Amino acid sequence: MQPEFWQQRWAHHEIGFHQPVPTPQLLAHWPALGVPAGAQVFVPLCGKSLDLAWLAGQGYRVLGVELSQIAVDEFFAEHGLVPAVERTRYGLHHRAGAIELICGDAFGLDAEALAGCAAVFDRAALIALPPDMRQRYAGTLYAQLPAGCRGLLVTLEYPQAERAGPPFSVDEAEVRALYAPHWDVARLERQPILPGQPGFVSGASRLATAAYALTRR
Ligand SMILES: C[S@@+](CC[C@H](N)C(=O)[O-])C[C@H]1O[C@@H](n2cnc3c(N)ncnc32)[C@H](O)[C@@H]1O
């Protein structure tokens, strides 16, 4: 997916992926990861997700990265926050309280940018990317996260031949192949859900969601 694809989606408010509540798998599984309060949590391809505010509400510092300035602006406006803004080589940083959102390309982040992150949360980020970009995302971006980092990854599975992504279907074998070089992977759950249940996946006869715990070696 080229950046223009996502910029257009935000410009036309075609954001069926945005949820009006925090991700249920985040609420269910995050506490068991044991990430200490006060730690910094990386949220790649964060949109204006309510997960950012939920994590901050649990006492974490949050570092999101998002291509769309519209998404970043709407996040702060919808939470009644006025961020301080600063430009660095990674993009435009917006900071308000415990939340920092970089408006920029996630693939431009390096180990220095992510050095302070003790955890990572991915909902609708890996599955937003086509296969070649998934390789880069897991193999290059995630490889910059420090040893000991914990992660929670939420995916969707459906017969890919039935519809084009995004979101893309990413099954367990692919998750393991993508992350195994640098991460220990444990599946936490896999549940069938009704076709069309997340409104942004239409036209699939079968649909499931899965969640994985990741630990950076
Ligand atoms: C499917 S949405 C999911 C957003 C969010 N995770 C959520 O759950 O609502 C994917 C988001 O990633 C952003 N995005 C896509 N490619 C990106 C990149 N290379 N760097 C930063 N953000 C990107 C898009 O603008 C879009 O907001």
The ligand as an SDF file (V2000), in Angstrom:
LIG
                    3D

 27 29  0  0  0  0  0  0  0  0999 V2000
   -5.9830   -0.2090    9.1360 C   0  0  0  0  0  0  0  0  0  0  0  0
   -5.4840    1.3130    9.8410 S   0  0  0  0  0  0  0  0  0  0  0  0
   -5.3810    0.8520   11.5650 C   0  0  0  0  0  0  0  0  0  0  0  0
   -5.2180    2.0150   12.4930 C   0  0  0  0  0  0  0  0  0  0  0  0
   -5.1820    1.6330   13.9760 C   0  0  0  0  0  0  0  0  0  0  0  0
   -4.1480    0.6640   14.2730 N   0  0  0  0  0  0  0  0  0  0  0  0
   -6.5150    1.1490   14.4360 C   0  0  0  0  0  0  0  0  0  0  0  0
   -6.5880    0.0300   14.9600 O   0  0  0  0  0  0  0  0  0  0  0  0
   -7.4950    1.8910   14.2880 O   0  0  0  0  0  0  0  0  0  0  0  0
   -3.7940    1.4320    9.3220 C   0  0  0  0  0  0  0  0  0  0  0  0
   -3.1910    2.7950    9.6000 C   0  0  0  0  0  0  0  0  0  0  0  0
   -1.8150    2.7790    9.2960 O   0  0  0  0  0  0  0  0  0  0  0  0
   -1.4550    4.0020    8.7130 C   0  0  0  0  0  0  0  0  0  0  0  0
   -0.2290    3.7210    7.9430 N   0  0  0  0  0  0  0  0  0  0  0  0
   -0.1300    2.9800    6.8170 C   0  0  0  0  0  0  0  0  0  0  0  0
    1.1440    2.8810    6.4230 N   0  0  0  0  0  0  0  0  0  0  0  0
    1.8870    3.5630    7.3420 C   0  0  0  0  0  0  0  0  0  0  0  0
    3.2760    3.8140    7.4900 C   0  0  0  0  0  0  0  0  0  0  0  0
    4.1820    3.3470    6.6070 N   0  0  0  0  0  0  0  0  0  0  0  0
    3.6930    4.5340    8.5420 N   0  0  0  0  0  0  0  0  0  0  0  0
    2.8000    5.0280    9.4380 C   0  0  0  0  0  0  0  0  0  0  0  0
    1.4680    4.8200    9.3480 N   0  0  0  0  0  0  0  0  0  0  0  0
    1.0050    4.0960    8.3070 C   0  0  0  0  0  0  0  0  0  0  0  0
   -2.6660    4.4060    7.8990 C   0  0  0  0  0  0  0  0  0  0  0  0
   -2.7250    5.7970    7.6420 O   0  0  0  0  0  0  0  0  0  0  0  0
   -3.8120    3.9350    8.7910 C   0  0  0  0  0  0  0  0  0  0  0  0
   -4.2320    4.9360    9.6680 O   0  0  0  0  0  0  0  0  0  0  0  0
  1  2  1  0
  2  3  1  0
  2 10  1  0
  3  4  1  0
  4  5  1  0
  5  6  1  0
  5  7  1  0
  7  8  2  0
  7  9  1  0
 10 11  1  0
 11 12  1  0
 11 26  1  0
 12 13  1  0
 13 14  1  0
 13 24  1  0
 14 15  1  0
 14 23  1  0
 15 16  2  0
 16 17  1  0
 17 18  1  0
 17 23  2  0
 18 19  1  0
 18 20  2  0
 20 21  1  0
 21 22  2  0
 22 23  1  0
 24 25  1  0
 24 26  1  0
 26 27  1  0
M  CHG  2   2   1   9  -1
M  END
$$$$
